[in-house]
Amino acid sequence: MYRLPQDFYNKVIAGEQPTVYIVVQTQMGYRAYSGKTLGDFLDSTTMFLDGSWFLDGSVTLGINDFYASKEPLVLNYDRLQKTLSQKSKNLLSGFSSKRQNSLSIELNNADRKLTELMAKEPFITRPLTIYVGFDTSHDALLILEQEGFLELEQGGLLALEDGGLNEDTKIYSGVIDEINITLATVKLTAVED
Amino acid sequence: MAFDLDSTFFLGRAGRYTNPANTNDRLPIVYGDLTDGSIGIWTLPFIDTVNDVYCFAGHETLSAANGNSITIYADNVTVNSANYTFSHSNTYESESAISTITFSTPPTENAVITARGKGKPLTSGSSSLMTNVIDIVNDVLVVESGILVTPNFNITTKTTAYNNFVSQGYTAGGVVFEDDNHWTIIYNMMSSFKGEAFVDADNKLVLNIDTSTLPSVPDEILSKGDIKFIGARLRRDNIINRLPSNYRYNYVTGDFKSHTDETAQSDTASINIYGTRKQSLPHKFYFTRDLTTVNTVQLLIVNSQKTQDKVWEVEFQDSTLKRVHMDIGDHIVTSFDLLFNKDGNPLQNEIFRILEINSDFNGGIIKFRCLDTGAFLTTAELLDGSKILDGSWILGGDLDTTVY
């Protein structure tokens, strides 16, 4: 069972649409990708590599919660299937064998920026995590802050945990095991750790 | 002569002699120096229960006078050499020459007799041991099995492989102790030295010992306009920066007696980038018995697979049929705008090695699957004083940016 924050549950009940996004942790930091523009989602994280930071010794790349990029490049998520006992085998086989979970995500590479990036900043063997969250949280919290109803820390968003907001639900965590490139896409296949 | 290496090689049987203990006992073929360790490395079949004769090897071996050092064990206990006689070449019962151990003092009944010693000489009566794996593969296929004759080999690659084996300082040693598929026997031998074997387009057996040296001239340069990119694949399992290895196989116990996994044969820079990447099981060196050879091969494998730019598999198709002469193992040069090197530049005049070819002659299409070597064509500058070595270019290492 996943740990669901109360806020997450409330928004689902209210009919809000969650945002699914993936986070790849490279040596440079975190790179977030989703199917739609994340807007100012994740903007108030501790550090964003937008040219406003100086490497003057006060921060360490790759250790602090750096977001190197967030882009709406996801074209397709393969179905994530988890099982205790495979359909084709009997129930007892689940006690002696295990099917490793894997998941593929297809990203848009029409402008070739992703392949150019991966040549210098390897994605293979790096951790990949999928989160589900709500990108309206930030807007709502900011409005409340402006209206004086709420005093927020760090600009209104909570600290990062493994690259995602800790109010979001981590659905899957693995390492990138295979990368496939076609004319316009990059497919990342992750397997569980 | 047509041949089928997918067939089984059957060893000689003890049943050809009059009084064997078991007619189905296989007569082993022993190559190289198998004197390492302190227990018997292979089992000797009991070929004559009346006269207490055991088969040391199913062929002539190096004689004691030429340096063969024999140790015999009965149920893992060393037998006094005074209790037996070693014959390196014995046409026992008028059958083909084998190597025998004849006991003057019979061992305990039903004792398992095992041995350490040296195997086949280079030629009959020679004082040199056969330790080059190319000679050994040739011997198994031509002399012992008879499935091939000399013209069935690609002589050029065979000679190159032989010389590479020598220049790398390798030594081979092992036993063919059971019936097996010819390809399996070849692979077990060649894989111990980062070698490969396949049949080329001329139906010749190609043997390669990889030294990670690229050919000075590629086999073909493909222009971008002739090819269509299909896809590229990078797999985590193909990145290797540490190679735990097992060697010194023991044919009696069925396991390897030595293991090595030293940091000297790993790559720290790659480990820092990708984490420690090993195979799921230790690499098996079936035909290697010395640590020096193992270490050399470990470094070769790690250096050729430690970074992602050396393990990309790229697929493309050629619809011109101009490359119908290309074969697996050939090196080609081509460019892809979609793929980039670690400097952030598109791959230009990159050298690939062909892994697979799929030809659709109906449609006039040939599909290639190639492995990126991480190398590229370089310029060759004339040292005529026209260029200054000012640090802006690399002598002998600059990318050749010619559009072919």
Contacts between the chains, C-beta under 8 A, distances in Angstrom:
chain1	res1	chain2	res2	distance
A	27	B	273	7.0
A	109	B	338	8.0
A	112	B	337	7.2
A	112	B	338	5.9
A	112	B	340	7.8
A	115	B	338	6.0
A	115	B	339	6.1
A	115	B	340	5.7
A	116	B	340	4.7
A	116	B	344	6.0
A	118	B	340	7.8
A	119	B	309	7.4
A	119	B	339	7.4
A	119	B	340	3.8
A	119	B	341	5.9
A	119	B	342	5.5
A	119	B	344	6.6
A	120	B	340	7.7
A	120	B	342	5.7
A	120	B	343	7.8
A	120	B	344	5.6
A	122	B	273	6.1
A	122	B	274	6.8
A	122	B	308	5.5
A	124	B	234	5.5
A	124	B	235	8.0
A	124	B	236	5.5
A	124	B	239	6.7
A	124	B	274	6.9
A	124	B	308	5.6
A	125	B	236	5.3
A	125	B	239	6.9
A	125	B	274	4.5
A	125	B	275	5.7
A	125	B	277	7.1
A	175	B	236	7.3
A	176	B	236	7.0
A	177	B	235	7.1
A	177	B	236	4.6
A	177	B	237	7.7
A	178	B	233	6.8
A	178	B	234	6.8
A	178	B	235	5.0
A	178	B	236	6.6
A	179	B	233	7.1
A	179	B	234	4.4
A	180	B	231	6.1
A	180	B	232	7.2
A	180	B	233	5.1
A	180	B	234	8.0
A	181	B	231	6.0
A	181	B	232	4.2
A	181	B	233	7.5
A	181	B	338	6.6
A	181	B	339	7.1
A	182	B	230	7.6
A	182	B	231	4.9
A	183	B	229	6.4
A	183	B	338	7.1
